[in-house]
Amino acid sequence: MSETDIEPTLNMLKLDNSQSLRLWLRMLSCTRLIENDIRQDLRESFDTTLPRFDVMAQLYRYPDSGLRMSEISRLLMVTNGNITGIIDGLAQEGLAERTTDGDDRRATIVRLTADGVSAFEAMAIQHRGWVDGLLGGLDDDEREQLFNLLTKLRDSLYAKLEKTDA
Amino acid sequence: MSETDIEPTLNMLKLDNSQSLRLWLRMLSCTRLIENDIRQDLRESFDTTLPRFDVMAQLYRYPDSGLRMSEISRLLMVTNGNITGIIDGLAQEGLAERTTDGDDRRATIVRLTADGVSAFEAMAIQHRGWVDGLLGGLDDDEREQLFNLLTKLRDSLYAKLEKTDA
């Protein structure tokens, strides 16, 4: 047991791993390895966290309209509770600001400030470089194949999850 | 903005998305969609959480030797702090037990109890079925291609991260 490896999880189980399960565990390994590396890079280079970077990335996409808390949660696919603390922190540091929705005065809209935009852009440029490095073990063709397969998977997941919700 | 989508994150950024960044964001979308669905299934079917399932899966792999807390953290690629609360819960419910390491009396070893093994197996069988369903949008050949590409990526990540640590 000499390296990080979440994969052989079910090897000893009294049922064989299905092809899909092996694939899912391998995808999870790749995602966690990359996420953990980026998490460490963000901490070392910007003294910030991955959830905070993700929230800023979403706010950055909506400079004019801003986003409601519930929209941020949905875009990031995480729970509202986690987001509140992050927005509090960003607001205290002058990187984000809250306003009231003109149409619905109970709803709070969040936007990045000009300082927040600059701070995010500085991080995003570095982030892109880290990701280029982490995925550099595949060549262009392999990355394209992987992208296409994941796109097909994502589309099938959207279709499946919409059907379940309906 | 009608569906959950973390991907176009950097579309508005004053730098183009690299091929690697697009790929990484797509991988992250797929992983989060699948994880969130499994999280919901675990809650509805077993009133349990994904981190708890993951911890039980690791303990299940080492019925004889058991695992130290630090080993569980490393295998799951998460921090020790999160694990402690989960082990406390499992111990209270009689699903895991702590013993002292014979060689190092300061170190605690954790194992699943017989009840824990049964509980995990019941969940693992369902879990495999959920994953089979979620990845059913790809055919056998596509899953095999995706598995092989992710294996190449994982191996390159291990090589890269080992080099960085050294």
Boltz contact constraints between the chains, C-beta under 6 A:
constraints:
  - contact:
      token1: [A, 4]
      token2: [B, 74]
      max_distance: 6.0
  - contact:
      token1: [A, 4]
      token2: [B, 77]
      max_distance: 6.0
  - contact:
      token1: [A, 9]
      token2: [B, 57]
      max_distance: 6.0
  - contact:
      token1: [A, 10]
      token2: [B, 124]
      max_distance: 6.0
  - contact:
      token1: [A, 12]
      token2: [B, 61]
      max_distance: 6.0
  - contact:
      token1: [A, 13]
      token2: [B, 124]
      max_distance: 6.0
  - contact:
      token1: [A, 18]
      token2: [B, 128]
      max_distance: 6.0
  - contact:
      token1: [A, 18]
      token2: [B, 132]
      max_distance: 6.0
  - contact:
      token1: [A, 19]
      token2: [B, 143]
      max_distance: 6.0
  - contact:
      token1: [A, 20]
      token2: [B, 131]
      max_distance: 6.0
  - contact:
      token1: [A, 20]
      token2: [B, 132]
      max_distance: 6.0
  - contact:
      token1: [A, 20]
      token2: [B, 135]
      max_distance: 6.0
  - contact:
      token1: [A, 21]
      token2: [B, 128]
      max_distance: 6.0
  - contact:
      token1: [A, 21]
      token2: [B, 131]
      max_distance: 6.0
  - contact:
      token1: [A, 23]
      token2: [B, 143]
      max_distance: 6.0
  - contact:
      token1: [A, 23]
      token2: [B, 147]
      max_distance: 6.0
  - contact:
      token1: [A, 24]
      token2: [B, 131]
      max_distance: 6.0
  - contact:
      token1: [A, 26]
      token2: [B, 147]
      max_distance: 6.0
  - contact:
      token1: [A, 26]
      token2: [B, 150]
      max_distance: 6.0
  - contact:
      token1: [A, 27]
      token2: [B, 31]
      max_distance: 6.0
  - contact:
      token1: [A, 27]
      token2: [B, 150]
      max_distance: 6.0
  - contact:
      token1: [A, 29]
      token2: [B, 154]
      max_distance: 6.0
  - contact:
      token1: [A, 30]
      token2: [B, 150]
      max_distance: 6.0
  - contact:
      token1: [A, 30]
      token2: [B, 153]
      max_distance: 6.0
  - contact:
      token1: [A, 30]
      token2: [B, 154]
      max_distance: 6.0
  - contact:
      token1: [A, 31]
      token2: [B, 27]
      max_distance: 6.0
  - contact:
      token1: [A, 31]
      token2: [B, 31]
      max_distance: 6.0
  - contact:
      token1: [A, 32]
      token2: [B, 77]
      max_distance: 6.0
  - contact:
      token1: [A, 33]
      token2: [B, 157]
      max_distance: 6.0
  - contact:
      token1: [A, 36]
      token2: [B, 77]
      max_distance: 6.0
  - contact:
      token1: [A, 57]
      token2: [B, 9]
      max_distance: 6.0
  - contact:
      token1: [A, 61]
      token2: [B, 12]
      max_distance: 6.0
  - contact:
      token1: [A, 74]
      token2: [B, 4]
      max_distance: 6.0
  - contact:
      token1: [A, 77]
      token2: [B, 4]
      max_distance: 6.0
  - contact:
      token1: [A, 77]
      token2: [B, 32]
      max_distance: 6.0
  - contact:
      token1: [A, 77]
      token2: [B, 36]
      max_distance: 6.0
  - contact:
      token1: [A, 124]
      token2: [B, 10]
      max_distance: 6.0
  - contact:
      token1: [A, 124]
      token2: [B, 13]
      max_distance: 6.0
  - contact:
      token1: [A, 128]
      token2: [B, 18]
      max_distance: 6.0
  - contact:
      token1: [A, 128]
      token2: [B, 21]
      max_distance: 6.0
  - contact:
      token1: [A, 131]
      token2: [B, 20]
      max_distance: 6.0
  - contact:
      token1: [A, 131]
      token2: [B, 21]
      max_distance: 6.0
  - contact:
      token1: [A, 131]
      token2: [B, 24]
      max_distance: 6.0
  - contact:
      token1: [A, 132]
      token2: [B, 18]
      max_distance: 6.0
  - contact:
      token1: [A, 132]
      token2: [B, 20]
      max_distance: 6.0
  - contact:
      token1: [A, 135]
      token2: [B, 20]
      max_distance: 6.0
  - contact:
      token1: [A, 137]
      token2: [B, 156]
      max_distance: 6.0
  - contact:
      token1: [A, 138]
      token2: [B, 153]
      max_distance: 6.0
  - contact:
      token1: [A, 142]
      token2: [B, 149]
      max_distance: 6.0
  - contact:
      token1: [A, 143]
      token2: [B, 19]
      max_distance: 6.0
  - contact:
      token1: [A, 143]
      token2: [B, 23]
      max_distance: 6.0
  - contact:
      token1: [A, 146]
      token2: [B, 149]
      max_distance: 6.0
  - contact:
      token1: [A, 147]
      token2: [B, 23]
      max_distance: 6.0
  - contact:
      token1: [A, 147]
      token2: [B, 26]
      max_distance: 6.0
  - contact:
      token1: [A, 149]
      token2: [B, 142]
      max_distance: 6.0
  - contact:
      token1: [A, 149]
      token2: [B, 146]
      max_distance: 6.0
  - contact:
      token1: [A, 150]
      token2: [B, 26]
      max_distance: 6.0
  - contact:
      token1: [A, 150]
      token2: [B, 27]
      max_distance: 6.0
  - contact:
      token1: [A, 150]
      token2: [B, 30]
      max_distance: 6.0
  - contact:
      token1: [A, 153]
      token2: [B, 30]
      max_distance: 6.0
  - contact:
      token1: [A, 153]
      token2: [B, 138]
      max_distance: 6.0
  - contact:
      token1: [A, 154]
      token2: [B, 29]
      max_distance: 6.0
  - contact:
      token1: [A, 154]
      token2: [B, 30]
      max_distance: 6.0
  - contact:
      token1: [A, 156]
      token2: [B, 137]
      max_distance: 6.0
  - contact:
      token1: [A, 157]
      token2: [B, 33]
      max_distance: 6.0
